[in-house]
Amino acid sequence: MFWVMYRKLTMKFLRSLKCAFRGIIYCINNERNFRIHTAIAFYVLYFAAFFNFSKIQYMILWLVISSVITAEMCNSIVEKLCDNFFKNYSPLIKTVKDIAAGMVLFCSVFSAIIGLCLFYNPPILIKIFYYFIDNRINFLLLILSFAASFIYISISPAALIKTSKEFIIKKLKRRNARGNEL
């Protein structure tokens, strides 16, 4: 009896996780601002490694990152619900959507202020600068990661994969057509 109940609870929990990850993937694929925030979070965490942050400072960093991303997800929820249930223009819906966007802006601005407080350390910033000057390969990798981030932000991963698949299929069809002509 115990194992049956345990298995049901486990399966229910795993289904909940699957739904949650599907929501995150949806935001990555469909919300450009979400991709902007995740790219910024990546660089914040990358550069945090250069600083000797305490556990408390890392906890603050993670809380700030998660609050901005959560606010962006809430904004997406509000926009999707409003767009789905109210097809015609409504000043009330505009206000609701503006408030949701303001929530993200508020969270982002205060997160940036907290980030400045955590990262403002001129000796370490100079050390980071010389680290990349002295290590040209790491500098090149950083520049390439900026390019990859730009692509990630500009083109959703789902659209990129779809375009890549279509490109490969067209190329294979052309190759097969040429092979049949011979």
C-alpha positions in Angstrom: 0.0 0.0 0.0 2.8 2.4 0.9 4.7 1.8 -2.3 1.6 2.4 -4.4 1.0 5.7 -2.7 4.7 6.6 -2.9 4.7 5.8 -6.7 1.6 7.9 -7.4 3.1 10.9 -5.5 6.4 10.5 -7.3 4.7 10.3 -10.7 2.6 13.3 -9.9 5.7 15.3 -8.8 7.5 14.3 -12.0 4.6 15.4 -14.2 4.6 18.7 -12.3 8.3 19.1 -13.1 7.7 18.3 -16.7 5.0 21.0 -16.9 7.3 23.5 -15.2 10.2 22.8 -17.6 7.8 23.1 -20.5 6.8 26.6 -19.3 10.4 27.6 -19.0 11.2 26.2 -22.5 8.1 28.1 -23.8 9.5 31.4 -22.4 12.9 30.7 -23.9 11.4 30.0 -27.3 8.8 32.8 -27.4 9.8 35.6 -25.1 12.8 37.8 -26.3 13.0 39.7 -23.1 13.2 36.4 -21.2 16.2 35.5 -23.4 17.8 38.9 -22.7 17.4 38.3 -18.9 18.8 34.8 -19.1 21.8 36.0 -21.2 22.5 38.7 -18.7 22.2 36.3 -15.8 24.8 34.0 -17.5 27.3 36.9 -17.7 26.6 38.0 -14.2 27.3 34.5 -12.9 30.4 34.2 -15.1 31.9 37.4 -13.9 30.9 36.7 -10.3 33.6 33.9 -10.4 36.3 36.6 -10.5 35.0 38.1 -7.2 35.6 36.5 -3.9 31.9 36.6 -2.9 30.6 35.2 0.4 27.7 32.8 0.5 25.4 35.7 1.5 26.5 37.7 -1.6 25.9 34.7 -3.8 22.5 34.2 -2.3 21.7 37.8 -2.9 22.9 37.4 -6.5 20.7 34.3 -7.1 17.7 35.9 -5.5 18.1 39.0 -7.6 18.5 36.9 -10.8 15.5 34.7 -9.9 13.3 37.7 -9.1 13.9 39.4 -12.5 13.3 36.1 -14.4 10.2 35.4 -12.3 8.9 38.9 -12.9 9.5 38.4 -16.7 7.6 35.1 -16.6 4.7 36.8 -14.7 4.6 39.6 -17.3 4.4 36.9 -20.0 1.5 35.2 -18.2 -0.4 38.5 -17.9 0.2 39.4 -21.6 -0.9 35.9 -22.8 -4.1 35.9 -20.7 -5.0 39.4 -21.7 -4.4 38.7 -25.4 -6.3 35.5 -25.3 -9.4 36.7 -23.4 -9.7 40.3 -24.7 -9.4 40.6 -28.5 -10.5 44.2 -28.7 -8.6 47.2 -27.3 -9.4 48.0 -23.7 -7.9 50.8 -21.6 -8.1 48.5 -18.6 -6.2 45.7 -20.3 -3.6 48.2 -21.5 -3.2 49.4 -17.9 -2.9 45.8 -16.6 -0.2 45.0 -19.2 1.6 48.3 -18.5 1.7 47.4 -14.8 3.1 43.9 -15.5 5.8 45.5 -17.7 6.5 48.0 -15.0 6.9 45.2 -12.5 9.7 43.8 -14.7 11.3 47.2 -15.1 11.2 47.9 -11.4 12.8 44.5 -10.6 15.4 45.0 -13.3 16.4 48.5 -12.2 16.8 47.5 -8.5 18.6 44.3 -9.6 21.1 46.4 -11.5 21.6 48.7 -8.5 22.3 45.6 -6.3 24.6 44.3 -9.0 26.5 47.6 -9.0 26.9 47.4 -5.3 28.1 43.8 -5.4 30.4 44.2 -8.4 31.9 47.7 -7.8 35.4 46.9 -6.8 37.9 48.7 -9.0 41.0 46.6 -8.2 39.1 43.4 -9.2 37.7 45.1 -12.3 41.2 46.0 -13.4 42.4 42.5 -12.7 39.6 41.2 -14.9 40.6 43.6 -17.7 44.2 42.5 -17.6 43.1 38.8 -17.4 41.5 39.1 -20.8 44.3 41.2 -22.2 46.9 38.6 -21.2 44.7 35.6 -22.2 43.8 36.3 -25.8 42.1 32.9 -26.2 39.8 33.6 -23.3 39.1 37.1 -24.7 38.3 35.5 -28.1 36.0 33.0 -26.3 34.3 35.9 -24.5 33.7 37.7 -27.8 32.4 34.5 -29.4 30.0 34.0 -26.4 28.8 37.6 -27.0 28.0 36.7 -30.6 26.3 33.5 -29.5 24.3 35.5 -26.9 23.3 38.0 -29.6 22.0 35.1 -31.8 20.3 33.5 -28.8 18.5 36.7 -28.0 17.7 37.6 -31.6 16.5 34.2 -32.8 14.6 31.9 -30.6 16.3 28.5 -30.2 13.1 26.8 -31.6 13.2 29.0 -34.7 16.9 28.4 -35.1 16.4 24.6 -34.9 13.5 24.7 -37.3 15.4 26.8 -39.8 18.4 24.5 -39.5 16.2 21.4 -40.1 14.6 23.1 -43.1 18.0 24.0 -44.5 19.3 20.4 -44.1 16.2 18.9 -45.7 16.4 21.3 -48.7 20.1 20.4 -49.1 19.4 16.7 -48.9 16.5 17.0 -51.4 18.9 18.8 -53.8 21.5 16.2 -53.4 19.0 13.4 -54.0 17.7 15.2 -57.1 21.2 15.5 -58.5 21.9 11.9 -57.7 18.8 10.8 -59.5 19.7 12.8 -62.6 23.0 10.9 -63.0 
